[in-house]
Amino acid sequence: MSFNSFGRVFRFTTWGESHGPALGAVVDGCPPGLTLSEADIQPWLDRRRPGTSRYTTQRQEPDTVRILSGVFEGRTTGTPISLLIDNVDQRSKDYTEVARAYRPGHADYAYDAKYGRRDYRGGGRSSARETAARVAAGAVARLVIPEVTITAWVAEVGADSIDPAAFDESQIDANPFFCPDAAAAERWAVAIDGARKAGSSLGAIVECRATGVPAGWGAPLYAKLDSELAAAAMSINAVKGVEIGDGFAAARLTGEQNADPMRPGAGGPEFTANHAGGIAGGITTGQPVRLRVAFKPTSSILTPVDTVTRDGAATEISTKGRHDPCVGIRGVPVVEAMMALVLADQKLLHRAQCG
């Protein structure tokens, strides 16, 4: 069985393939009466859109969204919201060799093993192209949580990290890498250019922060906000690791170092640290929710790699076509969208149980 939906109360389903005529999402459970038009969605899609610099895939897709249902007279009706994005720049001939042999690191063999057939054109459903639908759905989710501000950035490309002391939020949208450190962005330009020219690719780490989240969202044990965020992030194509708060670094701390001390405050407890990433026991504490997401290097590369054909014969493959030399860069708006989708769902779940 395949699962193409995510969420409990605020639920979305994505559909479509990389080289199909279109892709999109159906958002269900959205409260009625919210102001919504294509103009509320398009800016978020423009941030993820391919072909905006030489550091991303040169596939030219306008990613223009259309709302097909769920909105009347400019407001949501409470019924399913259908969002459609046309594919206009497919070049399926680039994937002739992929039809014959599997790309190592990609989902080619895994899909074939599961279904007995696969859409080899750009990876079909396993392509990062699918994430455009998530970003569109995430734009709707943001309307449900106006009290929350979500900001993501690239914190590392390859083995080169930003300098936390040089963090400047105004720089995030001022360079093609969503990088808050101007000096790191200059280094990354050289590194990514080098990988692209060498026919290779680089991985990246994306950090995401949600502020304004009130205490109390989430649930204990089997529906922890931690697990919901981890599942959402791990569902993104090319993601191989997720951390909440200090994540794995917490294992190297002592109990007193890892504690988030509290002091009395005018509106409730005030925290002097946030190692937990704004979540304790699966429930938000009112602190910023912090998430780190690791993207592997793009699997489609020009460098020849050993593989096998569908018939099991040894060969090697070099993937032609237009690919991101660092897929994590365009992962920033996708991570933001998944954060918004999870938090919108958690807000409605909290309201349903606790009023």
C-alpha positions as CSV (number, residue, x, y, z in Angstrom):
1,M,0.0,0.0,0.0
2,S,1.2,3.5,-0.8
3,F,0.8,6.5,1.5
4,N,0.5,9.9,-0.2
5,S,-1.2,11.8,2.6
6,F,0.1,13.5,5.8
7,G,-1.6,15.0,8.8
8,R,-4.6,14.1,11.1
9,V,-7.0,17.1,11.2
10,F,-5.2,19.4,8.8
11,R,-4.4,16.8,6.1
12,F,-2.8,17.1,2.7
13,T,-2.3,14.7,-0.2
14,T,0.2,15.2,-3.0
15,W,-0.1,13.7,-6.5
16,G,1.8,13.8,-9.8
17,E,5.2,12.9,-11.2
18,S,8.3,14.8,-12.3
19,H,7.6,14.5,-16.0
20,G,3.8,14.2,-15.9
21,P,1.5,16.9,-17.2
22,A,1.1,18.4,-13.7
23,L,1.4,17.8,-10.0
24,G,-0.5,19.2,-7.1
25,A,-2.0,18.8,-3.6
26,V,-5.4,18.4,-2.0
27,V,-5.6,20.1,1.4
28,D,-8.4,18.9,3.6
29,G,-9.5,20.0,7.1
30,C,-8.6,23.7,6.5
31,P,-10.9,25.9,8.7
32,P,-13.5,27.9,6.7
33,G,-13.4,31.7,6.3
34,L,-9.6,32.2,5.8
35,T,-8.7,34.6,3.1
36,L,-6.9,32.6,0.3
37,S,-5.9,33.3,-3.3
38,E,-3.1,32.2,-5.6
39,A,-1.2,35.3,-4.5
40,D,-0.9,33.9,-1.0
41,I,0.7,30.7,-2.3
42,Q,2.9,31.9,-5.2
43,P,5.7,33.7,-3.3
44,W,6.5,30.5,-1.4
45,L,6.7,28.5,-4.6
46,D,8.9,31.2,-6.2
47,R,11.5,30.6,-3.4
48,R,11.6,26.9,-4.3
49,R,11.4,27.3,-8.1
50,P,14.1,25.7,-10.2
51,G,16.3,27.6,-12.6
52,T,16.7,30.7,-10.5
53,S,20.6,30.6,-10.4
54,R,23.4,28.5,-11.8
55,Y,23.6,26.7,-8.4
56,T,20.3,24.8,-9.0
57,T,18.8,22.7,-11.7
58,Q,18.3,24.6,-15.0
59,R,14.9,23.1,-15.6
60,Q,12.7,26.2,-16.3
61,E,9.4,25.8,-14.5
62,P,7.3,28.8,-13.6
63,D,5.5,26.8,-10.9
64,T,2.4,28.8,-11.3
65,V,-0.3,27.5,-8.9
66,R,-4.0,27.4,-9.6
67,I,-6.7,26.9,-6.9
68,L,-9.4,24.5,-8.3
69,S,-11.7,24.1,-5.3
70,G,-12.3,24.9,-1.7
71,V,-12.3,28.7,-2.1
72,F,-15.4,30.9,-2.8
73,E,-15.4,34.7,-2.9
74,G,-11.8,34.7,-1.8
75,R,-12.3,32.7,1.4
76,T,-11.9,29.0,2.3
77,T,-15.1,27.1,2.5
78,G,-14.0,24.2,4.8
79,T,-14.1,21.8,1.8
80,P,-11.0,20.2,0.2
81,I,-8.7,22.8,-1.4
82,S,-7.2,21.4,-4.7
83,L,-4.0,23.0,-5.9
84,L,-2.5,22.4,-9.4
85,I,0.9,23.2,-10.8
86,D,1.6,22.5,-14.4
87,N,4.9,20.9,-15.6
88,V,6.0,22.8,-18.7
89,D,9.7,22.0,-19.2
90,Q,10.0,18.2,-19.1
91,R,12.9,16.7,-21.1
92,S,12.3,13.0,-20.8
93,K,14.8,12.1,-23.5
94,D,17.5,12.8,-20.9
95,Y,16.5,9.6,-19.1
96,T,17.1,7.0,-21.9
97,E,19.9,5.4,-19.9
98,V,18.0,5.5,-16.7
99,A,15.3,3.3,-18.3
100,R,17.9,0.6,-18.9
101,A,20.0,0.8,-15.6
102,Y,19.4,1.9,-12.1
103,R,21.0,5.1,-10.6
104,P,22.8,4.2,-7.4
105,G,21.6,6.3,-4.5
106,H,18.3,7.0,-6.2
107,A,15.0,5.2,-5.7
108,D,15.1,3.4,-9.1
109,Y,15.8,-0.1,-7.9
110,A,13.6,0.2,-4.7
111,Y,10.6,1.4,-6.7
112,D,11.1,-1.4,-9.2
113,A,11.4,-4.0,-6.4
114,K,8.2,-2.8,-4.8
115,Y,5.9,-2.2,-7.8
116,G,7.5,-4.3,-10.6
117,R,7.5,-1.1,-12.8
118,R,8.7,2.4,-12.4
119,D,8.5,5.9,-14.1
120,Y,12.1,6.5,-15.0
121,R,11.5,10.0,-16.3
122,G,13.3,12.1,-13.7
123,G,12.5,9.6,-11.0
124,G,8.7,10.0,-11.4
125,R,7.2,10.2,-7.9
126,S,10.6,10.0,-6.2
127,S,11.8,13.2,-7.8
128,A,12.3,16.3,-5.7
129,R,9.9,17.9,-8.1
130,E,7.1,16.5,-5.9
131,T,8.1,19.0,-3.2
132,A,6.5,21.9,-5.1
133,A,3.1,20.5,-4.1
134,R,4.2,20.4,-0.4
135,V,5.3,24.1,-0.6
136,A,1.9,25.0,-2.0
137,A,0.1,23.1,0.8
138,G,2.4,24.7,3.3
139,A,1.3,28.1,2.2
140,V,-2.2,27.3,3.1
141,A,-1.1,25.9,6.5
142,R,0.6,29.2,7.3
143,L,-2.8,30.9,7.2
144,V,-4.0,28.6,10.0
145,I,-1.1,29.6,12.3
146,P,-0.7,33.4,11.9
147,E,0.8,33.6,15.3
148,V,3.8,31.5,14.2
149,T,6.9,32.8,12.3
150,I,8.9,30.1,10.5
151,T,12.4,30.7,9.2
152,A,14.8,28.2,7.7
153,W,18.3,28.5,6.3
154,V,21.2,26.4,5.0
155,A,23.7,25.9,7.9
156,E,26.2,23.7,6.1
157,V,27.2,22.7,2.5
158,G,29.5,19.8,2.3
159,A,31.7,20.0,5.4
160,D,31.6,23.8,5.5
161,S,29.4,25.3,8.2
162,I,28.3,28.9,8.8
163,D,29.8,30.9,11.6
164,P,27.0,31.3,14.3
165,A,28.6,34.6,15.4
166,A,28.1,35.9,11.8
167,F,24.4,34.9,11.7
168,D,22.5,37.7,9.9
169,E,18.8,36.8,9.1
170,S,18.6,39.6,6.5
171,Q,21.2,37.7,4.4
172,I,19.0,34.5,4.1
173,D,17.1,35.8,1.0
174,A,20.0,38.0,-0.2
175,N,21.9,35.1,-1.8
176,P,21.0,32.0,-3.8
177,F,21.9,29.7,-0.9
178,F,19.5,30.9,1.8
179,C,22.7,31.5,3.8
180,P,22.7,33.8,6.9
181,D,26.5,34.1,6.7
182,A,27.7,36.3,3.8
183,A,31.2,34.9,4.0
184,A,30.0,31.3,3.9
185,A,27.8,32.1,0.9
186,E,30.9,33.2,-1.0
187,R,32.7,30.0,-0.1
188,W,29.7,27.9,-1.1
189,A,29.5,29.5,-4.5
190,V,33.0,28.2,-5.2
191,A,32.4,24.8,-3.8
192,I,29.1,24.2,-5.6
193,D,30.4,25.5,-8.8
194,G,33.3,23.1,-8.5
195,A,31.1,20.1,-7.8
196,R,28.8,21.0,-10.7
197,K,31.8,21.3,-13.1
198,A,33.2,18.0,-11.9
199,G,29.9,16.2,-12.5
200,S,29.4,15.6,-8.8
201,S,27.2,17.0,-6.0
202,L,27.2,18.1,-2.4
203,G,25.0,17.5,0.7
204,A,23.7,20.2,3.0
205,I,22.1,20.8,6.4
206,V,19.0,23.0,6.7
207,E,18.0,24.5,10.1
208,C,14.5,25.7,10.8
209,R,13.1,27.7,13.6
210,A,9.4,28.4,14.5
211,T,8.8,31.2,16.9
212,G,5.5,32.2,18.5
213,V,4.4,28.7,19.1
214,P,2.5,28.7,22.4
215,A,3.0,26.1,25.1
216,G,0.8,23.0,24.9
217,W,0.7,21.9,21.3
218,G,1.6,18.3,20.7
219,A,0.8,15.1,22.5
220,P,2.6,12.6,24.7
221,L,4.1,9.3,23.6
222,Y,2.8,8.1,20.3
223,A,2.0,11.5,18.7
224,K,4.8,13.5,20.1
225,L,5.5,16.7,18.2
226,D,9.1,15.5,17.9
227,S,8.0,12.4,16.1
228,E,5.5,14.3,13.8
229,L,8.2,16.8,12.8
230,A,10.7,14.0,12.3
231,A,8.3,12.0,10.1
232,A,7.5,15.2,8.1
233,A,11.1,16.0,7.5
234,M,12.2,12.4,6.8
235,S,9.4,12.2,4.1
236,I,11.2,14.9,2.1
237,N,13.2,13.5,-0.9
238,A,16.9,13.2,-0.2
239,V,16.6,13.7,3.6
240,K,18.7,11.2,5.6
241,G,18.7,12.7,9.1
242,V,16.7,14.9,11.5
243,E,17.6,16.5,14.9
244,I,15.3,18.3,17.3
245,G,17.0,21.0,19.4
246,D,20.6,19.9,20.2
247,G,19.8,16.5,18.7
248,F,22.8,14.2,18.8
249,A,24.9,16.8,20.5
250,A,22.7,16.4,23.6
251,A,24.2,12.9,24.0
252,R,27.6,14.5,24.6
253,L,26.3,16.8,27.4
254,T,25.9,16.2,31.1
255,G,22.5,16.5,32.8
256,E,23.1,20.0,34.1
257,Q,24.5,21.1,30.7
258,N,21.5,19.8,28.9
259,A,18.9,21.3,31.3
260,D,16.8,24.2,30.2
261,P,16.6,26.2,33.4
262,M,13.4,28.1,34.2
263,R,12.8,31.3,36.1
264,P,9.5,33.1,37.1
265,G,8.3,35.4,34.3
266,A,5.4,37.8,33.9
267,G,3.5,35.5,31.5
268,G,4.8,32.1,32.9
269,P,8.1,30.4,33.2
270,E,11.0,32.0,31.3
271,F,13.8,29.7,30.0
272,T,17.5,30.5,30.0
273,A,18.4,27.8,27.4
274,N,16.7,25.8,24.7
275,H,18.6,22.5,24.3
276,A,15.2,20.7,23.9
277,G,14.3,22.6,20.8
278,G,11.0,24.0,22.3
279,I,9.5,20.5,22.9
280,A,9.4,18.6,26.2
281,G,7.5,15.3,26.5
282,G,6.3,15.7,23.0
283,I,4.5,19.0,23.8
284,T,5.7,22.6,23.0
285,T,7.1,24.7,25.9
286,G,6.5,28.1,24.3
287,Q,10.2,28.4,23.3
288,P,11.2,28.4,19.6
289,V,10.8,25.0,18.0
290,R,14.2,24.1,16.4
291,L,14.8,21.5,13.7
292,R,17.9,20.4,11.7
293,V,17.5,18.4,8.5
294,A,20.4,16.6,6.7
295,F,20.1,16.4,2.9
296,K,22.3,13.8,1.1
297,P,24.2,14.8,-2.1
298,T,22.1,14.7,-5.2
299,S,22.1,11.1,-6.5
300,S,21.8,12.1,-10.2
301,I,25.4,12.9,-11.2
302,L,27.5,13.0,-14.4
303,T,30.4,11.1,-12.8
304,P,30.1,7.4,-14.0
305,V,29.1,5.0,-11.2
306,D,29.0,1.2,-11.2
307,T,25.4,-0.2,-11.3
308,V,23.3,-3.0,-12.9
309,T,20.8,-3.1,-15.6
310,R,17.2,-4.2,-15.0
311,D,18.2,-7.6,-16.3
312,G,21.0,-7.8,-13.7
313,A,24.0,-7.2,-16.0
314,A,27.0,-5.1,-14.7
315,T,27.3,-1.7,-16.2
316,E,28.0,1.9,-15.2
317,I,25.8,5.0,-15.5
318,S,26.3,8.7,-15.9
319,T,23.0,10.6,-15.4
320,K,22.5,13.3,-18.0
321,G,19.9,16.0,-17.6
322,R,19.4,19.0,-15.4
323,H,20.0,18.4,-11.7
324,D,20.7,20.3,-8.5
325,P,24.4,20.2,-7.6
326,C,23.2,20.6,-4.0
327,V,19.6,19.7,-3.5
328,G,19.6,20.9,0.1
329,I,19.6,24.5,-1.1
330,R,16.0,24.3,-2.5
331,G,15.1,22.2,0.5
332,V,14.8,25.3,2.6
333,P,11.3,26.3,1.6
334,V,10.3,22.6,1.7
335,V,11.4,22.3,5.3
336,E,9.6,25.5,6.2
337,A,6.4,24.1,4.5
338,M,6.6,20.8,6.4
339,M,7.1,22.7,9.7
340,A,4.0,24.8,8.9
341,L,1.9,21.8,7.9
342,V,2.8,19.9,11.2
343,L,2.1,23.0,13.4
344,A,-1.2,23.8,11.7
345,D,-2.3,20.2,12.3
346,Q,-1.1,20.3,15.9
347,K,-3.0,23.6,16.6
348,L,-6.3,22.1,15.3
349,L,-5.7,18.9,17.3
350,H,-5.0,20.9,20.5
351,R,-8.2,22.9,19.9
352,A,-10.2,19.8,19.4
353,Q,-9.1,18.2,22.6
354,C,-8.5,21.1,24.9
355,G,-10.7,23.9,23.5
